[in-house]
């Protein structure tokens, strides 16, 4: 029987990111996936600022940004009655090349569709030492107090082997077999059947102004949307179906042509995938030594692109904690905080995604939407204005990406300050304990975030402040807790962090801040879950 520290089931963006996070920290996880690793129908593709910050730490942010999407393609969002039809409104956005990072992050958003994203993540995971095994299915598992024994089937040979892991991480999607075996319920709502179609088309030649996404409405409501996948000729069409949706009778080409609304449209259907829109959250994220991450723990409608980004946040949170426990310095309660921190973060993303989805359906009557009359013009103008306002948060979602925090976590020491506003469309930088450590550019051209990740970092904004620092360093060393003290001489950073001393966790969230350190042993007991 083969032994390993951590076995990951599922090789999508979250499973691969979990493998990277662990391998980057020196662990050697094994990942099994029952596909060949080739993505023929991409889903994830919109990368948030926070996820790009994680990619930056792993050394792949520029590779992700330049993976294949046309960097000169404008990211306009167009509401219309057809790609070639009445235009209701256009939200104009710059191309990726023109887009600059916000002042609150060293990274801007990116477009890296899953057919490019997964291979980059897989290569990175292998380079850091993870063992990726495609064409393998975990058929069953059994856990005890010391580990998890897993039966692994080689799908080519049919042979079964066993892996004994100290921990098992389920990244096996919304229909997670691991979660079902554990009997963990998903709580939330099912919004009905949906179909996704990947196709090639000459849409760019049919319109005077390109758009990354066309949201098509008719007199019955929102018909569907067409998204540019590469900024050239590859597109994805998504349409909600009725409750009795019959995929066998679905005419993909005819449905796409209806959305394009032009006799000159060229449509080559590449693949069709039925799925269900769901807003669901696992009742718990852990059962013994088995953990859920990504879609196995939470699933949300894709409006906003929060799904994979939220899942990669799971990877980072769980990754440093597993590394700490396996390294002997994580306390017995540290892994309990994974669900305490990440489940509310997922609930927050689910709520934001649903609000975005509701914004696609105007409240005004659509009965005269297609009328070629002055009254029809007025209706279309009014509906366009409503849609622009209602969907603004979907594009301007830095608050969702950067503003999630863990103020109620037992491994965070609060300082009694008030929480900043939690606005999904606008991020307010704060070094309040539990929040993401703010980004500030330093004189050497590095971001404060570039100083974080390997272990705990104590930012000292006044080099003369030594009270308790030597004791903290000594106690951390004695207990094997990775800790560095970094002096920062930058007034802008000092003002933003709002304390002479700020202790930041390995995942980049603030654990404590203040003017003088508390007793070192007691402080470390808290921050490592002891």
Secondary structure, 3 states (H helix, E strand, C coil): CEEEEEEEECCCHHHHHHHHHHHHCCCCCEEEECCCCCCCCCCCCEECHHHHHHHHHHCCHHHHHCCCCCCCCECCEEEECCCCCCEEEEECCCECCCCCCCCCCCCCCEECCHHHHHHHHHHHHHHHCCEEEECEEEEEEEECCCCEEEEEEECCCCCEEEEEEEEEEECCCCCCHHHHHHCCCEEEEEEEEEEEEEEEECHHHHCCCCCCEEEEEECCEEEEEEEECCCCCEEEEEEECCCCCCHHHCCHHHHHHHHHCCCCCCEEEEEEEEEEEEEEEECCCEECCEEECHHHCEECCCCCCHHHHHHHHHHHHHHHHHHHHHCCCCCCCCCCHHHHHHHHHHHHHHHHHHHHHHCCCCCCCCCCCCCCCHHHHHHHHHHHHHHHHHCHHHHCCHHHHHCCCCCCCCCCCCCCCCCCCCECCECCCCCCCCCECCCCECCCCCEHHHHCCCCEEEEECCCCCCCCHHHHHHHHHHHCCCEEEEECCCHHHHHHHCCCEEEECCCCEEEEEECCCCCHHHHHHHHCCC
